Amino acid sequence: MNLLDTLLRCVATLVVFLLFPLVIGQTEHKVMAHMQGRLGPMYAGGFHGWAQLVADGVKFAQKEDIVPAGADRRIFQLAPAVSLLPYLFVLLAIPVGPDGFVGQAIDAGLFFVLAVMGVGVIGKLMAGWASANKFSLLGGLRTAAQLMSYELPMVLAAASVAMAAGTLSLPGIVDAWQWYWIPWQIIGAFVFFTAGLAELQRPPFDMPVADSEIIFGAYTEYTGLRFAFFLLSEYAGILVVSGLTAVLFLGGWHGPLPDQLGWLWTVLKTFALAFVVIWLRVTYPRLREDQLMRFAWTVLIPLALVQLALTGIIKVAIS
């Protein structure tokens, strides 16, 4: 891979990173407006509120950038970037299509993306601790507890796919994927996708930002573009979790029609899963903290272990 090719891949990944989360954010406005009968997001710009995202961006840009007097200024200002940037590095490793259609091919790509995704929580902990606000600190601590609880089932579910494919390479997993994997790995897909939502603190797993209890958790003291970066990291996380689920469990660029569509299959599956994420936000109420933790330790982890054992048994049986 020459320098120009590497540069073009990085630029393409950066464009996707900046564009697709915004598309998901705009979609969330519209889906929630239709499902909940909200008229507000339908006015900006005229037809169907097409300029709602632009209006939100202008609003955030005009807000005053405030740093609390008692805050650790350097860490407070750095936290949004620490929350956002890990998803950019993960996107570099997610294969979109065949024949090396990936930002950066990594032999142990699955290990890399799971490790880097865990870094994002450090930004939220930094935000909660540096804000000099007890509600922010409580939100940061809830975030850490939630990450530790849901990281384990997510890794176990991903391990079952790696075991089935016999590789940690994400393109290798897609190449090894077969249609009969869908009923075989359905438990792992459910566990991985659900744990991914919990790590993003998306409803119904959004107790760390419970507005009725702790204002908005670790983000309480943030305003303007710094707060917008946290929102962008959430939408980038939706893109990453949906893309990884599509690659690991739904065959990536393989589709029911001829694979000539290539990368388009990956994009369609990713946005279909992103729609499910938005749908869940509208449909289900927030879990209590005890329900959230119990769900991880008594439901998802046992299911992930069952999936791992089942994968091992089937691999031995067919080998």
N, C-alpha and C positions, 0 to 999 in steps of 0.2 A: 504494500500500500504506500504510494508516494505521498509527498507532502501536500500536493494540491488536492488529491482525493481525500486525505484526512481532513483538510480544511473545509472542503465542501460538505463532508458528512457532519462536521461540527456545526457549521452554519445552518444546515438543514434541521439538525436537532434543536438548535436554538430557536429557529423560526417556529417549529412545532411547539416548543416549550412556551413561547410567548403567545401563540395564537390559539392552540387547542383548549387550554384552560379557560380562556376568555369565551370561547364558543360554548363550553360546558356551563360557565356562569350565566351566559345569556339564555341558554336552554333552560336552566333552573328557574330563572325569572318567569319564563313563559309557561313552563309546565306547572309550576306552583300557582300561577295566576289562573290557569284553566281549571286545575283540580280544586282549588279553594275559592274560586269566584272572586279573585282579587283584580280589581280594575286598574289600580295604579300603574303597574308595569306595562299597560297597553296603550299609554298616551304619548310617551316621549317620542318625538320625531314623526308622529302621524301613524302610518299604516302599521298596525300590530305592535306599536311601540318599539320599532326597530332601533331607535337611538337610546334605549334604556341603559345599555352598557356604557355608551359614551357619556351620558348624563352622570352615571355613577362615578366614572373616572374623573370628570371635571369636578364633581363634588369633593372627592377625596383630595384632589390636587389643591383645592382652594382652602381646605381646612388647615388651621394652625398646627404646626408641629410642636407639641408640648412634651417636655420632659419633666417629670415630678422633681421637686427640689431635693427630696431625700433619696432619689434613685441613684444607682450606680450608672452614670451616664454612658460610659463606653459599652458596657454589657447591654444596657437597655437599647442602645442604638444598633448594636450588632445582632441582636436576637432575631429580627425578621429575616435577615439574610441567611442565618444558620438554619432557620426553619424551611426556607425556600430552596436553597441551592442543592440539597441532596437529591431532590426529585429531578433536577437537570442531569445529574450524573447517572441516575437510574435510567433515564430515557436514552442515554447514549448506549446502554447495553441491551435494550429491548429490541429484538429483531422484528422488523415490520413486514419484510418479504423475503423470498428465497434468494439464493445466490449472493449472500453477503449484504443484503439490504438492511444494514444495521449501522448505527453510529460508530461503535467500536466493538468488534468481536472479542469476547473474553472467554477463555476456556472454562473457567469456573464462574460463569456469568450469574448463575442462580445464587451462589454464595455471595457474590459481590452485591447484587441488588438487595438481598435481604439484610446484609450488613449496613449498607449505606442508608436504607430506609429508616433504620433505627437511630440514625444521627439526628433526624429532624426533631425528635422529641427534646433533644438538648436545647434547641432554640426556644422551645416553649418553657422549659425549666429556667433558662436564662431570663426570659421575659417575666416569669412569675417572681423569681427571686430578686431581680434588679429593680422592680417597680416600687419597692418599699410600700407595698399594699398587702394587707393580710388576706384579702380576697383573691388577689392575684397569686400570692404564694400558695394558697389552698388549691387554686385551680392547677398550678404547676405540679403540686404533689399528687393530685388526682390523676393528672396526665401520666406521670411516671408510674403510678400503680397500675393504671390501665394498660400502659405499654408492656410492662413486665408480665401482666396476666395474659395478654392476647398475642404476644410475640411467640410464645411456645407453640400454641396450636397452629399458627401460621407457618412456622418453620417445619413442623411435623407434616403438615399437609403438602408443603412443597417438597419435602424429602420423599414422600410416596411417589410423586411424579418423577423425581430424579432416579429413584430405584426402578421404576417401570421402564424408563428410557435408557438407563445405564450410563447417564452422563449428567454433568452439571452445566453443560453448555446450553444456553437457551435456544440457539438455532438447532442444536443437536436434538433437544427435546421435541421441537416442532417436527423435525425430519422423522423422528421415531414414532410420532403420534399416529394413532389409528382410530377409526370411528368407533370401534368397540371399547375404546377407553372411556367414552362418555358414561355408560352405566357403571363401568368398573371404578371410575374415579369421581363419581358424583358426590360422594361424601366429602372427599378431599376438596372438591371445588367449593362446596357450601362452606366448609370450615375456613378455607383460605380467603374467600371473598368476605365472609362475615368478620373474620379477624382483621382484615384490611380496613373495613369500615370502622371498626372499633379503634384502630390505631390512628385513623384520621379524625376521630371524635365526631363522626357524622351521626345524626339521629338514626336510630334511637340510642346511640352510644355517646351522647354528647353531655354527659354529666359534668365533665371538667369545665364546661363553659355555661353551666346552668344559670340563666339570667335571673331566675326567680330566687336564687340562693346566693350566688357569688358574683353577681353583676354580669361579667363575661369572662370570668376566670383569669388566665394569664394575660389576656388582652385588654383588661379593664382600663389601664392607663394609656393605651396607645390611641393616637389620632392620625388623621391625614394619610399620607402615603405609607407610613410604617404599618398602620392597621391594614391598609390595602394589600401590603405584601403578605400578611398573614392570611387574608382571604384568598389571595392568589396561590399560596402554598396549599391551601385546602383543595382548590380546584385542580391544581397540578397533581396532588395526591390522588384525587379521583381518577384522573387520566392514567396515572401510573398503576394503581391497583386494578383498574379495569383492563389495562393493556396486559399486565402480567397474568391476570386470570384468563384472558383470551389466548395468550401464548401457551400457558402451562396446561390448561384444561380443555380448551375449545379448538385446538389445532392451529392457532395463528392464521397463516395464510391459506390453509386448506379449507375448502368449502364444499357444499353439496354439488355445485356446478364445477366445471373444469377449473383447475388451479391457475389458469391464465390470468384471472383477476388479481392474483398475487396479493400485493399490499392492501388492496381495497377490502379484502376479506378481514384483515386484521383491524383496519379502521372501523368497519361496520360493526364487528363484534365488540370493539372497545366502546363505541358510542352507545350501543345497545345496553351494555352493562352500566355505563354512566347514567343512562336513563333509569335503570333499576335503582341506582343509588339515590337519585332525586325522588323517585316514586316512594321509596322507603321513608324518606324524610317527611313526605306529606302524609303518609299512611299511619305510621306507628308513633305512639307517645314515648317520651323519654323514660328509660329505665332508671330505677333508683340505684344508688351506689352498690348496695348489697346484692340486688338483682343482677347488676352488670358483672360483678366479680363472680357470683355464683354461676352465671351462664358460661363464663370462660372455663372455670375449673371443674364444673360438674357436667357440662354438656360438650363444649367444643374439644377440650383436651381428650376425653374418652373417645369421642368420635374420630379424632385424628389418629389416636393409637389403633383403633379398629381398622381404619383405612390403611395404616402402615402395615399392620399384620396381614390384612387381606392382600395387599400388594405383594408382600413377600411370599405368601402361599401360592398365589397365582403365578408369580415369576418362577418359583421352583417347579410348579406343575407343568408349565409350558416349555421349560428349558430341557 
